[in-house]
Amino acid sequence: MPSVTDRMTAFASQPPTANASADERPASLHDALEALERGLHGLVQLDLLLIRDTASNTPAKQRSVKVSSVVDVVCRHAFEVGLDQDSLRTVVQVASVKTELDQTSVTTLIKNLYPAQRVPSDVVVTIVGALGQGKGKPTPGSQNGFVKWLITVHEIIEDPSILSRLYGVLFGLLDSISIRTSLCHLLSLITLRKHVKPFRIEQLLELARGLGNEPALQGLLRVYKDYYPDIILGITLEGIDNVEDFVEKLERIEAPGQMVSFLTDPLLQKYVELGDSPIIVQRIQLWLSMCLEDQYNAIKEGVVDTRYLSDILNGLLKHAQYTKTLLPIVQTFLKEYLLIWDGLQNVDDILNLLSYSPIHPFEGKLHARVTFLQPLERSLLAHDLQACERLLGFYTSLFRQWSNQASPQPSHSNSPLAHPDQRALLGLAAHVATLSSSLLLSLPSESSSITTITSAILTFYEQLSTSSKPHHIPIILPPNSLIYLLTVSSSTTVFARITGIIANYRHAFSAHPAPVLNYYPEETTNSFNTALRDVYNLLWMSRALDVAPPKSMGLYCTPELRDALHAYLTELDHEYSIQAAFNVSNNPVLASMSLAAWLALENEEIEREGYDPDAITRHEGPVSQRKLEMLRAAGGVDVDWDAYRVRVLKWMEERGLKGPKEFMFSASNQLRVKFPELA
């Protein structure tokens, strides 16, 4: 059986520190206890060898011996060998009443109540009698310490039934805030079936309704429920252990007293959503309206607690992420908050919250653009260019949320924009197109932010190009001018992504119910076909910047400029021309990959045909159809022009740049027929 000292290690793991000199210390434990006891009874003169005045009832300034020396002797002895029943009784009597003894000493004594023998019943009675309100009662901290001590020693009490007989007294102290947590723990340990009475069940439920999800109280309720599960009709979310339990008891679950936790508690969020109780919704709305109004006023007055506001916004975001909706009161708050927002504080939470705004008309006096987006852009764009990237990321999230919320149209509708929801999506996309074009035209190419901003623009259009659903989400095209700006970027990654986006739109039109012209106006399909043909001419047909309205616009390059560029290139080298300057071999962003793909292909052909790699004529590049014919005639490898170009596309795809291959196989029926294994 574990020793008594082992059972008491929860109170202290270190012996008390001696802080008095040897000549101030009492001669023995007996002397120290007698000093404490006599002091307790008000005696002012003690004829002990080293103790000349009382310890507990004499004010500190009037003592000739430090009380710490007396407490030190008692605690050291208790820690080393434990207190016998008489000593334990004396210390408890001293600590269980209000005296002149300082709180530190009382706390130290309680923490060092190590019994050397079983605990006498009268000591337990003394402690229980010291609990609660009263003029002579010890401090709340001391009372809590006593209850914790009873929890530790409840199994080694001399009369095991004493706590059971005092159960009614202990239960009646549950309204004492300072000791409620520890008291619930003690009651949970000693509760028997005979203690579970209807009036106590009612009192516990009433207390629980008033206090909400107080863990200790919920724990005691669970003990009661184990004895009489049919009597306790309420229990709470704290008592739910699994999904089956939650579903089975959904109608009987008591709403917690403090609904604020619904912002971060997933189980409570499920309860609110599934319970569909108007009262609970009103409670949440009322609390949030008061809380957010206080925060708004504090911000205007410059006295806001920024950390608390951050916690509130973060909680609201977690709720929005779970429900995929934004509470009306939060929308009202954000509408006003954006007018005074500095564009910096809690920027990620604000943008993420706004992305859950419900879909509604984009243009108009009180619609999305004026209500939210203009104040948002004004606050954000007042800072550095990183804000532009954040803004584009926000619009990407907002479009995704609006797409999920948009109402489907009747299948017989002959217009993709007949419903206000579809027109809202079009308005948002048009706004992002204007913003994107403005940024690309205004930012210098050497700007450190151009790469991340361009990537954010492409991310938006990658989502836009794959979002369309017939009779639900319309095909919304970027303007050709924006496509062309991205096509002539100096980045291989940008070129690969924009060609992939065009391929996505090509697949979207192919998957749409035919005939497409019954749903989309001719100018829409003509505009897309023009962009498709311009990029196709650029990459594959060696007709770069060829202007032949209305079929091709040459990336809006005027014929005069195209002629001047052609003249410049031919002056440099007669092999150069503007027509072939952007194909897979000569395009400045693809040339290095084209060369690597050719070298790999050439080596494979040499090995397959059994040629001598040191003797065979090799191609010096850049590869063209005419040069491949000359290479074949000179004894080099025999490679088809289309096979080489497709190998370049495949080479890029294998390295994560799949856009050009997807574009070409979506734009060219000839390639799909000739290379079906790659289609």
N, C-alpha and C positions, 0 to 999 in steps of 0.2 A: 504493500500500500504506500502511495507517495506520502512523503513527509508533509507536515503542515507548512513548513517553510516553502516547499516547492509550490504549494497551492497559492502562496501569497506573492510569487514573483511578478505578477501582473502589476503590483503597486510600486515596486522599486527594485532596480537591478543593481544599485550601488549603495553601500552603507553611507549613513549620514556623515558629513564632513565635520571633523572636530574644529571648532572655531573659537575655542576658549582655552586659555592657558591652564596648566595643571593645578595651580593654586586656586583657580576659580571654580573647578569642577567639583560636584558633590562627591562625597566619599563613596556612595554605592547607589545601586538602583533603588534600594529601600529608601535611602535619604531623598533621592530625587522624587520618587513617587509621593513620599510624605510631604515634601515641599509643595508639589502640585496639589495634593489633596487638601492640605491645611489652607493653602492659599485660596482654594475653591470655597472653603467655608468661612473665609474672611479673617483668619488669624493673621496678625501683623508681626508677631514676634516668634521666631523659631530658635530653639537653643541647640540646633544641629551644629556639628563641628564646622562645616564650611558654608552652611546656608543661614543667612542672618535675616532674611525677609521673605515674604511670600512671593510666589512666582506668577500665579495666574490672576490674582485680583489686585495686585499693586501696579499702578501705572509705571511704564517703562522708565521714566525719568527719576522715579523715587526708589528704584531697586538698587541695592548695593552689589547684587550678583546678577550677571546677565542671564536672562531666561534661556538663552540659547544653550548655555552650559547644562542646564537641567534637562532640556529636551534632548540634547546630544547624548546624555547618559542613557536615557530611556530608549531612544531609537537605536543606539549602538547595541545595547543589550538585546533588544527585540530582534534585530537583524542577525545577531550572532547565535543566540540560543533560544529565542522566542519568549513570549510572555506567558507566565502561568495565569491561571484563571483570575486570581486576586489582582495581579498587576494589570491584566487586560481590562478588568472591571474598573480599576482606578483611572486608567487612561481614558477609557470611554466616557466615564462620568465627567472628567475634566473637559473633554472635547465636545461633549454633547450639550453644553449650556453656553450661553453668552457670557464671557468673562473679559477681563482686561488683557488676556493672553492675545498676542498679535496673530493675525490670520496665517502668516507664514508658519509659525510654530504649530498652530492647530492643524494646518494641512500636512505638515511633516509628521505629526503624531499619527494622523489617520492613515497616511501612506505606509506607516511602519507598524501597523497593528498585526504583527506576526504571532499567531497563537501557538504556544508550545503544547497545548492540550485542546480537547474539544471545547467549543465555545459554549459558555453557560447560557441558559435560556434568558436569565435576567439581563444579560448584556444585550441580547437581541431586543428585548422589551425596551430597554433604555434607549437604544438607537431608534427604534420605531417611534417612540415617544418624542424624540427630538426632531422628527420630520414635520414639515408643514409650516403654517404661519403662526407667529406668536412672539410676544415681547422678549421672552428669554431664550428663544430658539437660536441655534447656530446659524451662520451665514448660508445662503443657497449653495455656495461651493462646497462647504463642509457637509451639508446634507447630501449632496450628490456623491461625495466621496464615501459617505457611510453606506449609501445604497449600493454602490459598486462593491464595497467590502462585503456586504451581505450576499451579493451575487457570487463572490468568490468562495465564501465559507459556508454556503447554504447546505453543503453535503456533510459538514463536520460539526454541526450544531449538536449539543448534548441531547436535547429533546427535539427530534426531527419534526415533531408536529407543531412546534411553536409558531413557525411562519404561516402554517396553514390556519392556525387559530387567529392569527393577526391579519388574515387575508382581507377582511372587510375594511380594516383600518388602512391598509396599504392601497387598496382599490380606491378608497375615498380620497386619496391624495393625487389622483391622476390629473386634477386641474392645476397642479403646481408645475408651472412651465419649466423651472430650473431642474427638476428631478424626473420629469415625465419620461424621457428616453430611457434612463437607467431603470426607472420603476417598471416600465413596460417589459423590459428584459427580465427583471426579477419575477414579475408576475407570470410571464410566459414559462419560466422554469418551475414554478411551484403550483401552477393551476391544475386542479383535479376536476373530475366531473362534478363533484358536489359544489364546487365554487361557481360553476356556470349557471347563473340564475337569470330568469327573463329580464328582471330589472337591470341587471348588469349588462346584458346584451344590448338593451335599449340605450343605456347610458353610453356604451362604447360606440354604437352606431351614430348616436347624436354627436358625440365628440368627433368622430371620424368625418361626419358631414361638415362640421364646422372648421376642421383643421386641414382637410384635404389629404393628400398623399404623404402623411407623416410616416416614415418607414417603421419606426418602433411601434406605433399604434396599430398599423396594418399587420405587423407581426403578431401582436397579441390577439387581434381579431381572427387571424388564421388559426391560432390555438383554440379559440372558442368554437370556430367553425368545425374543427376536427371532432369536437364532442357532439355538437348539434348542428350539422350542416343544413337541415331543413328549417331551422329557426331563423338563421341569419340570411335574410333574403337579399340584402344589398351586398357586398364585398367590393371589391374595386378593381381597377386595372392592375393594381399591385399584385392581386391574387391570381392573375391570368398567367398560365405557364406555357401554353402552346396555342397553335392556330385553332385546333379543334375546340379547345376550352373557350377561346375567344368567341367563336361562331356560336357555340351552344348557349353562352350566357350573355350574348350581346344585348338582349332586351332587358336584362336584369342588372347590368353593370351600373354602378352609381357614378355619376359625373364627379370629377375631383373638385375640391373647393377652389383651387387656383388654376384657372384655365390657361394662364400664361404659358404653362409648360407645353401646350399643344404646338408651339413654334418649333420645338426641337425633339419632342417625343413621338417617334413613328407610330407606336401603338395607340397613343391618344389621337393622333391624326386619323388613323383608320377608324377609331371609334366615332370621331366627329363626322367623318365622311359617310360612314355606313349608318350611324344612328339617326342622322337627318332630323335632329331635334331643333325646332325653332328657338326654344329657350336657350339651348347651348350656343347656337349661332348668335343670338342677341347678346349673350354674355361676352362672347369673344369680340364682337363688334364694339360693344361698349367699352371693354377694357382697352382695345386697340385705339379707339378714337380718342380716349382720354390720354393714353400714353403718347401717341403720335402728336397730338395737339400740344402737349407739354414739351416734347422735343422740338417742335417747330418754333414755339415761342422762345425756348431757350436758345436756339440758334440765332434768331433775330436779335436777341438781347446780348449775344456773345457770351453766354454762361453755360453752354451745353457741355454735358459730360460725354466727351467723344467716345470713350470706351463703351459706355452704356448704349449710346446710339448705334455703335458698330455691332454690338450684341443683338440689338433689336432687329437691325437690317439683315444680319446674317440669319437670324431665326426666321424672319419673314421669307427670305430666299429659300431656306430649306423647306418651308411649307409650300412655297410655289413650285419647287422642283418635284415635290411629292404629288401635289394635286394638279400640276400643269395649268394652274389658274392663278390670277392675282386677285386678292380680296378687294372689293369695291372701296373699302376705307383706305387701303394702301394706294390705290390709284388716285384717290383724292389727295392724299398726303404728298405723293410724288409730283402731282401737278403743281402744287404750291411750292414744294421744296426745290424743284428745279429752277424756280425763279430767283432763289437766293443761294443756290449751291455754288461752291467755288470751283467745281470741276475736278477736284483732287481728293477730297475726303470720301472714303468708302467707294471709290470709283467703280471697282469691280462688282460690288454688291448692287450698286445703283443700276449699272448697265444690265446685269443679269436679271434684276427684278423687272426692269422695263421691257426686257425681251419677252416676258410673260403677259404683256398687255393684251387685252382681247382685241380681236380683229374688228376694225371699224373704218369707215371711209377715210381715205388718206388726205384728200384735199377738203377745204371748206373752213369756215370761220372758227368752228369749235371742234375740228376733227384732228386726227392723229398728228399731222405735221405741225399745226399751230399749237396744239395742246402740249405735246411732249417733245417732238423732235427739234423744233426750232430752239427752245430753251436749252435742250441737251447739247446741241451742236454749238450754240453760243458759249456755253460754259466750258465744254471740252476743248474746242479749237482755239481758245484763248491761251493755250499752253503749247507745249512742244509738239513736234510732228508725231511722236508716239501716240498722241491722242487720236490721230487720224486712223492709225492701225486699230486702236480700240473701238473707234466708231464703226469702222467697216466690219469688225468682228461682231459688234452688237447688231448691225443690220442683217448679217448672216443668220444670227440666232433668231432675230425677230421674224424674218421671212420664214424660217423653219416652223416657228410656233404658229404663225398665221396660216401657213399651209395646212397644219394639222387641225386648225379650227375652222377652216373654210367649209362652207356648206356645198355639197354636191349639187349639180344642176340636172334637170330632167334630161334623159337620154335623147329626147326629140328636139332639144334646144339646138338652134343653128348658129349660135354665137358663143364663143368661149368667155365672153365678158358680160353676159346678160345679168348676172347676179352681182350685187354690191361687193360681196366678198372677193370675187375675182378681180373686180375693178380696183379694190384696195391693194391686192397683190401687184397689179400692174403699176399703180401709182408709186408704191414703195420701190419696185425695181427701177422705174424711170428715175426716181430721185437718186438711187445709188449709182446709176449710170452717169448722171450729171456730175455727181461728186467724184466718181472715179476718173472721168475724163479730165475734170478740172485739176485733180491732183497730179495725174500723169503729165499734163501739159505745163504745169506750173513748177514742179519740182525739178531742180537741175539733175542731170544724169549722174553727177558725182556725189549727190547727197547720200549720206549713210543710211537714210531712212527709205530710199526709193525701193530697195529690195524687199523689205518687210511690208511696205504699203502695197507694192505690186502683188506680192503673195496673198495679202488679204483680199485684194480685188479678185484675183483668180479663184480663191476659196469661195467667195460669194457666187461666182458664176458656175463653178463646178456643182454647187448645190442647186442653183437655179436651173441648170441644164438637165439635171436628173430628177427634178421634182414633178414634172408634168404628168397628169393623169387625165385621160379623156373625160370630158364632162365634169371635171372637178378642179384640177389645177391646170391653167392654160399654159401653153408654150410661150414663154416671154423671152424675146431675143434681146441681146445687147445691141446697141447701135453699131453699124459697120465701122464707123470711125474708131470706136474703142477697140474692136477686134483688130483693126489694122495697126493701131498704136502698139498693141501687145505683140502682134506678129513680128514686127521689126525690132523687137527688143534685142539687146545685146546679150541676153542670157539664154543658154540652152534650155534650162529648166522652164523658163517662161514660155519659150516657143513650144516646147513639148506639151505644156499644160493647156495653152490656148488652142492648139490643134486637137487635143483631146476633148476640149469643151465643144468645138465645132462638131466633132464626131458624135458627141452626146446628143446635140440638137438634131443631127441627121437621123439618128436612131429614133428620136422622139417623133419626128414627122413620119418615119416609116411605120412606127407602131400605132399611129393615129388612125381611127376609122376613115376609110376612103369614101368619097373623094375629099381631100383636105380642103379644097377650095369651097366646100359647102360650110366650113366652120371658120376658116381664116381668110381675111381679105387677100386679094392677089398681091397687093404691095408688100404684105408681110412675107409671103413665100418667095416673091421675086427678090426681096432684099436679102433673104438668107441664101438663096441660090447664087446671088452675085458674090457674096462673101466667100461661099464655098468654092466657087470657080476661081476667084482671085488667088486664094491660097493654094488651090490645086495647080494653077498655072505657075505660081511662084516655085513650088516645091518639086513638081513632077514634069511639067510640060515645057520647061525652058521658055516660058512666055512671061517672065516677070514684068510686072507693072504695065502689062498690055491693056490698053484702054479701047474697049469696043462696046459702047453703050448699046442696050441696057444690060447685056450679058456680063460684062466685066468692066470694073472701074479702075483697075490697076492700083489698088490701095489709095485711090484719090491722088495719085501722082499725075500731074499734067503732062501732056505729050511733050511740051517744050522742055520740061525738066528731065523727062526720061531720055530724050534725044541728047541732051547735054551730058547726062551721066554715061550714056553709051559712048559718046565721043571721047570722053575722058578715059574710060577703061581701055578702049582700043588703042589709044595713044600709049598707054603703059605697056600693052602687049596685045598683038593682033589675035592671040588666042582668047582674050577676054571679051565679054559682051555683057550688056545689061540683061539680056534675055536669060542667060544661064548663071547669073551672079548669085542667085538664091536657091539653086537646086541642091540635091543632097551632097554633091561633091564639092560645090563652091561656096555654099552658105557659110558665112564666117562662124556661126554658132554650131555648125554640124561638121565642118571640114575635118577636124581632128578625129572625130568618131568614124567618119566615112573612110578615112585613111586606114585606121586600125581595122575596120571591118574588111576592107579590101585586102590588106596584107594577110589576114587570117584566111580569107577565101582563096587567095592565090596560092598560099602554102598547101591548103587542102587539095586543090586541083593538081598541084605538082606531085604530091604524094599519091593521089588516087590514080593519076596517069602514068606514074613511074618515071617522071622526068628527072634529069640530073639537076638538082637545085643550084649547082655552081655554074652550070653551062647554059641554062635556059634564059631567054630574054625576059626581063621583068619590067613591069609597068612602073614608070616614075611618077605618075599622077600629075594633077588630079584626074580622076577617071571620067571619061565621057564616052558616048556611044561611038564616035568616030575613032577615038584612040583605042578602044577595045577591038575594033575591026583591024586597025593597024597592028596591034599587038598580036592578034591571031595570024596575020599575014607574015609577021616577022618571026614566027616560031614560038610565040609565048602561049600562055594558057588560053583556052577557048571558053569565055564566060559571056553569057547573055546579059545585055544591058539591064533588062528588067530584073533578072536574077540577082545582079549585083546590088541594085537599088533596094530590092526587098531584103537582101542580106543586111544592108545598112539599117533598115527599119527594125529588123529582128534584133540586130546587135544593140540598138538603143533600148528596145523593149527589155532585153535581158538585163540591162543596167538601170532599170527603173524609169526609163523615159518612153512610156508606151504610147503617148499621144500621137506622134506622127504615123505610126503603123495603124492605129485605130482610125485615124483620119483617112488615110489612103484607102484602106479596105472598106470604109463606109462610103467613100466618094467614087470609087472606081469599080464598076461591074467587071471590067476586064481582068483586074487583079484577082477578084474573088473566083473567077472562072479558072484562071491560069494557075493560081496557087491556093487551091481549096483547103489544103492542110493548114494554112495560116489564117484563113478567113474567120 
